[in-house]
Structures are given as structure tokens and as C-alpha cells.
Amino acid sequence: MPLSFLPVEDPFEGTFRSLWSERVAHSELSLDLDFLRLLAGAQPEASYRFVQARDDDGQVRAIACYAISRMRLLRFVPLRVLVLGGMIAAGKAFWFDAAAVDFAEFLSGFQTFVRRRKECDLLVFKEFSAGSDDESIHAMTQAGFIAQMCYDRSRLTLPPDGRMQSFLAQLPSKKRRQLRQAMALGEAAHLEVEVHEHFDHLVDATYGLYQAVNARASEARTPALPRSLFSALGKAGGAARMMTISQDRRPVGFGLLMQRDAKLKCMVIGLDYAVSRDLQLWYLIVLHSIQHALDQGCSSVDLGSTNHGMKRKFGAEREEVWIGVRHRHGWVTRLLAPLIRQTLAATYRPASRPLSPSSDPA
């Protein structure tokens, strides 16, 4: 089926907004249109754009969001990089009508659209899950992409009765005992836990805690969220919440959360490393995030893309995430293949296993 790809002038217009919310943002909270608008405002170096594809009858068969940014290869060669969803927003920033078209058709049409507009040198497609997206990953490799497993995502299913005791009861006894000890330690230290709808007044006290964690990350490293985004989210009062853990009224840890319907996403955390080990802050942040999700009637929690081995203690399931990269010229992609893999390895370091050189998830 031939598709005509056209830019979307106003993605916040009712029809497109409804389609995007239903088909894309429902599965990935950081691709919510309001969040992307705040992200664009906090990243002046990157521009976010939307596109839709229609068939001959005028029916919308595919939609996508992408960001254009610039980088330098080996510090000297300037490159324009197109990333589906941008470098910070996670998830699959596109949808296509699988009943009418397949991924290969969508991919071909999108690449043609990009070539005609001459918007980029490097095309980055993310994110794909091993198993459910194997056909798409294969289609990317057939189209000349370097497909690479880059990191893990941890997802947690919550008990339907919304009780912490039920959640803990489903864990092995050793893990259950360890988490209960962490909670008892927090109570003995008189730590105060709060969830804030408006938290721009807390940015000064918490952003440094986030920077400390981001600087220490050894896996799935992504660009640090700008401070202005924290402030914008804190003022907006939308889907974002900040859960803080304070000692003597001073925040020593926090989690930045997003919720939509029955899904909760833990975006980032912050820790005061001077006390984090003694107070078991990492465990407490995850536990209280889960408690907040249970209180809100959520059925699942996205625990993010780091420390999967630790998150297994909470019963989280591991999901492999793949990314595809290619230059607009196939011969350049083949030439740069070792450098592309090296760059991905330097950016994403899964804790559970080293990067595989294979381009086939099977």
C-alpha cells in the first residue's frame, strides 16, 4: 500500500492528539504530547517534529515523532542526527496500522520522507523489544541498519488488590525479608516520605542528587535531563509527581514519577550518597514508588533501564531493548559500522550482559 508522509503542523490539534494519545503515549508515558512539549522547551538544541502517513483514501495509517539534533563525529565531522522520539524520551515513538501496512512499508516510506527533506545524515530508530519486535528488527537489518541490543528495561506487574502485603507475599522469602528490613530501617531513622504534585520549589534541593546518580551511571547512560525540565514539570502539575524521602526535613532521595491511567513510570531518581548506603535509600525509593502506584490503583510499574539485577529483587521482568542506526548512504553505514557499535557500547552498558555483536535478536 503506497503511503504519503506529510508533516503535522499542529500536533496538539484534537484529531491528531487523540490518535497519538491512544496509539503511542498510552504505551509509553514519556511520549505524552505535553511532556514532549516541555522537553522541547528545555532542549533548545533539539527540535521535535511530527509526521503522519495517509493512504490513497486519505486514511491515517502511520504517525511518528522525531527530533533533529547535531553532533560531531570524532570531534571534527558535523552530523545531523534524526532520532525517533529524541535522545531523552523513551519508548516507541511511532505507530502504524499493522492491519493495512507492515513495518517494512512504514520504514521505507519514512526514509523516503527524510531523504526528500534532507534533514539528517544519521537516522536512529528506537526502541524495539526482542521477541515482540523481531520482525521489525529483521526489517531494519534488511534496510541497512545496524541493529543492536543496547539495554534492559524492567517492568513490574502489581497485585490487583492494591495492597503492599500482597505484593511482598508474591516474592521469595529472602527478598521479602530484605525489603521489609529496608522499610523498618527507614521507619527507625524517622524518614519522611511525601509525594508532590507541584515540586518546582524542590528543584534546588533535589537536582544535585539526580546529577550525582547520573554521573555514576555505568549502564544505559542517557543525557542528563536539564534542570529547566525539572522546573517545568514541577510547575505544570500534570502527570508528573516527585516522591521525596527526607531526613530532618532535608531531601536525601527522590523519584521522579509519571502516571497515566493504570501505568506508572519511574523516570529518574536522586540520592545523597553520604547516607544512601546506611539508610538503604535506593530500596526505599523503589518501594515507596511501588506503594504510590498501589495507592493510585496502578496495575504496572516501569522501573526504567538501569540496575536490572537489583530490580529482580522486586520481581521485575527483564525486557531487551534494541536500537537501529544507519547513515543516509548505505556505504557510509557499512564503513562506520564498527564506530557505530563502539558508540552504542559507550552509551549503553547493560548490567545483565555485554553488548552482543550480533544484528539478529534470535
Disulfide bonds with the S-S distance in Angstrom:
none
